[in-house]
Amino acid sequence: MEAKSINAAEFFAGIGLVRTALEPLGVNIVWANDIKQAKFDAYHANYPDAKDHFKVDDICNVEGSSLPSSVELATSSFPCIDLSLAGNRLGLVGKQSGMFWQFTRVIEEMSTRPRMVLLENVYGFATSHGGKDLTDALHRLSGLGYSLDVLAIDARHFVPQSRPRMFILGILKEELPKNAHVGVPETSDVRPAWVTKIHDSHHEDINMHYLDLPGLPEGPKDLRAIVEHDVPPGVWWDEQRVRAFVGSLSEGQAARFETLRTAESLSYRTAYRRTRQGVSMWELRRDAIAGCLRTTGGGSSKQALVELGHGREPRIRWMTPREYANLMGAADYKLVAGTPNQQLFGFGDAVVVDVVRWIGKNYLIPVLRPDNRPGDE
């Protein structure tokens, strides 16, 4: 007998990478929402049925009673701009990250609350306003009837991109599985010390639990698997622009650049443009993976790809939308909607497919369909 699919609602759906992650596990998106038309266009290009259930609107205009009563899982990658260490740090009182409260309002208004919720945001959520924002959020979710767990996962365990994110998982208290633990978990790669401290601080006044989870994979060490090799010749920067790049490097950066350029093997590095003491300069990453992809809003938000080795002249260019897709674990995602900049923005604002799928396989499915846990691929 075929297992019944899990109906889910995808809040702040963006370009649909939560769906990309969970659909192969038997999760069926029956409702989705985002405020940006360009993100819906990309989502719809990959999932044509989105026209039937995707609501392009401000979440403030969404009423919980309008959502299907069959929803078992609600996912929410609410805006991080007010929580990020690189942002304004307004926290949950900010206009963007404050949309958390709208998400919980909709959940409260639903005729039948989802059995589970999955929220994703930056590590800065844990320290915003000295931890008060996270405490308030946990109290709010607990008040809606959920027992809560917190995870911290860096996408570098799955893809060659450093992208640390925290996840809050809520299970309706009456549906906690028998293998759920109450108390403070031991430190692990998914629950480092700062996460266990959250459990230690709140497990007595907030409904909290934890489940045993496997360790994370080691992850790739370089960018070779994600580089798009057949880009048009004109995409690579001209000699003058390359010289300007090299000329902006600090002494230490220039030494690293030259070591890589004269190496016997070919390698790739990513680089960001930074402002140091009022001067714009380029900086190579120390390791061979990408920095955290961001929404494209300025020079420092975009990453350049640098090809070095064999003593040859270096080649430098902006990373492509396909490379962004690869870095987000979405190698098969169709890039047929929107401008290249809109595509970069969409991926920079999304979740990493492999991370959410790992959570789905090891947490969501075992709770929601304990008799239908997918095997390792």
N, C-alpha and C positions, 0 to 999 in steps of 0.2 A: 504494500500500500504506500503510495507516494505521500510524503510528509506535507502537511499544510504549510504554505508559505507564510512568512511573517510580514504583516502589513505595517508599513512605516511611514512617518511624516518627516520630511526633510526641511527643517527650518534653516534660513540663511543658506539656501541650497547652492548658490553660486553656479558654477558650471557643471555640477553634478558628480563630483568625485566621490562623495559618500555613496551615492548609488553605484558608481563604478566598482567600489570596494565591496559592497555588501550584496549586490544582486546575485553574484555567482554562488553565494551561500544560502540562497533561498529567501532573501529579503525583497519584498515587493513594495516599491514606493507608490503610495496611493494618494499622496498630497505633498506638494512642495511649494516653497515660497522664496522669493528674493525680490529686492526692490529694483534691481538693474535689468533693463531690457536686454542689454548686450549679453549678460550672463545667461538669461533665458534663451537667447538665440543660439548660443553655443551648446547649452544643455539640450535644446530641442533638436539641433542638428545631429546629436548623438543618440537621443532618445525621442523619436517622433511622437510617442504616446504622451509626452509631457504636455502637449496642448490640451489634454483632457483633465489634467490635475495640477498643473503648475500655475500658481497665482502670482502674477507680477504686481506687487503692491507693497507699500509700507506695512510692516508687521503691526503697526499701531492701528491699522484699519481691519485687521483680521480678528474675527470673532471665533472663539473656541467652539461654539455650537455649530459652526459651518464645517468643521473637520469630520471626516468619517469616524463613526463610533468603533470601527474595527481596528483602529491603530493600536498596535502593541508596543511599538518602539518610536520614540521621537528623538531625532538628532538635531543638535544645535551648535553650529560653528559661528557663534555670534561675533560681531566686530571686535577686533583686538586693539584698535588704534588708541583708545584711552587707557589701556592696561599695559601696553608694550613699554619696555624700558626706553625704546627709541621714540615713543610717542609723547603725548602731553601729560600723561599720568593723572588725568582727571578721574580715572577709575569708573565705577558703576554710576557715578553722577554725570558722567560725560554723555553727550548726545548719541555717540556711536555705541560704545560698550554698554551703555545704559539700556540698550535693547534687550539685555538679559531679563529685565523686569517685564518687558512685553512678552517675551517667550513664556515666562512662568505664568503670566496672566492668562495667556491662551490655554496653557495646560490646565489651569484651574477651571476655566470655563468649559472645557470639553465635557461632553455628557458621560464619557467613560475615559478615565485617565489611562495613558499608556502604561503598560506593565514595566517598561524600562525607559530611561532617558540617558542619552549620551551627549555630553557637552565637551567641546574642544576649545582651548584658547592657549595663549602664551604663558610661559612661566611667570611673567610679571603679574599675572592675576593673583598669585599667591602672596605677593609682597605689596600690592597696591594698597595705599593708605595704611601701611603697617600691618597688613593682613586682615584689616576690617572688612574689605570688600568681599574677600573669599568667605570669611565667617558669615557675613550677612547672606551671601548666596547660598551657603550650605544650610543655614537656618531656614531660608525660604523654601528650598527644595525639600528639606525634612518636613516642613509644615504642610507640604502637599502630599505627604504620606510616603516619601521615599527614604529608604536606607541608602547611604552613600559610600562610595569608594573613590579614591583618587589615585591616578596613575601618572607617571611622567615618562615620556618616551621620546627619544631623539631619533628622527627619521634616518640618521646615518647608519642605523642597524639594518636598514633595508635598501636604501638608495644612497648614492654618493652625494649627499646633501646634508649639511648640519642644520637641522630644523627641530629644535626641542619644543615640545608641546605638552601641556597637561590635559588630562581627561578626567571628567567627573562622570561616574556611572551611578545611576540611581535605579533601585529595584523597589517596587511597592513592598512595604514591610510585610504584608501578609503573604508575599510570594517569594520571600528569601529562600534560596535552596538550602537543603540540609547541610551542605558542605561549606556554607558561609560562616566565617569566623567573626567574633566580636572582640574588640580589644585593639591592640597595637601590633601591626605586622612587623616582621623582621625586615631590615633593610635589604634591598635587592636592586637589580638593574631597572625594574619598573617602579620601585618604591624606594628611591634614595632617602637619605636621612631627613631632608626637608619635607618629604611627603609623610614619612612615619611620624614626624613631629605634628603634622596636621591631624593625623589620627589620634595621637596622644593628647592633643589639646582639646579635641572635640568629642571623643567617643562617649563621654559621660553625659554631655548635654545635647548632643545631636545624634540622630539615628545614623550610625555608621557601621560598616562591616568591611571585610575583605575576603577575596577568594584567592586560593593558591594558583599561581600562574607559572608557566615555564619561563626559562631565561630567554632573552632576546638573541637573535642571530648576530654574528660578528659584523656583517655588512661589508660592502665593497670598499676598496681602498683607493680607487682612482676613478677618473671620469671616462675611461676608454669606452665603456659600454653605452654611454649616453650621447657621445659626440656624433653630430650629423656631418658626415664626410662629403656629401655631394651637394654642398651649397654653391650657388653661382660664384664665379671668381670675384665679381664686384662687391661681394659681401665682406671680403677681407679688407682691412684698412690699407690705405695707400702708404707709401714710404714716409711721407711727411708726418702723417698722423702717428705712425709707429714710432718715429723719432721723438715726437712730442711725448708719447707715452713713456718711453725709456728715459727721456730727459727729466721727467717729473718724479722719478723714483728716488727715494732716499738712498743714502750710501749703503745701508744694510740691505735694502730691497734690491738695489742694483747688483750687489754681490750675489744675492740669491738668484736673480734673473740670469746672470752670466754663468753661474754654475750649472743651471738647468740648460742653458743654451748650448753649452759646450759638452754636455753629457753625451755618452755614446748611444743612449736610448732616447726615443721621442716621448715627451710627456705633455700633459695639459694642466694648466692652472687657471683658476678663476681670479679675477681682480675687480676690486671696487675703487671708485674714485672717492677720495676723502678730502676733507679740508683740515689741514693741520696748521695752527697758528696763522690762520687767514689765507693759507696758500693751498690751492687745489693740487692734489697729487694722487698718483695711482699706487695701490698696494696689492701685492700678490698674497694669496692665502699661503700659510706655512705648509698646510697639508695639501693632498692632491684631490680633495673633494670640493664641492661647491659650497659657498656660504648660503645662508638662508635666503631663498627666493622671496622677493618682496613685491608689493604692488608697484607698478611703474609710475612714479610721480616726480622723479627728479634724477639727476645724474648719479647720485650715490645709491639709488635704488636698483640700478641695472648692473648686471655682471657682464664683464668681458671675458672671453675665452682666449687664452694665450697658448699657442703651440710652440714648444721649444725643444731643441735637441739636435744631435748630429752636427753641431757647429754651424748650422744653417742660419740664414736670416730668420728672425722670429716672424710668426704670423699672428695677427690679433684681429678680433672682431667681436661684435656683440653676440651674446648667446641667442639662439633662435627659439621661436615658439615650440618647435619640435623637441629641442633640448630641454626646455622648461617642462614640457609634458613628460619626457623621459625621467627627469629628476623628481617628478611628482608620482612616479609609478604608473603613468598613464600612457604607455607607449602606443597603444592602439586607439587613442582618442583622436577623433576626426577633427582636423583643423580646417573647417570649411566655413565657419561663421566669424564675422567680425574682422577688424583690422589686426595686423600683427601686434600692435601695442595693446589692443583690447585682449588678445589672446595671452600675452605676457601678464597682463593685469589679472586675468581670470585665474591663471595657474598660481601666481604669487599670492593670491587670496584664498587658496583652496587647502584641502587636506591631502596628505600623502596616502595614496591608495593602499599601499602595502601595510602601513601602520593601522589604518582603520580595519583592513581585512584581518590582520592579526588579532585585533581586539574582538572582531566579530567571531572568528573561529575559536578563540580561547576564552571568551567571556559571554558575549551576547547569545550565541547559539546554545552553549551549554546551559544557560539559564532559561531561555525562551523555548528551546526545543531540545531538552536533555537527551531524548532518544534519537536525535538526528544530527549529532555533532559530526561535522565533516572531518575526514581524515587529512593528514598532512599531505601536501602536494609535493 
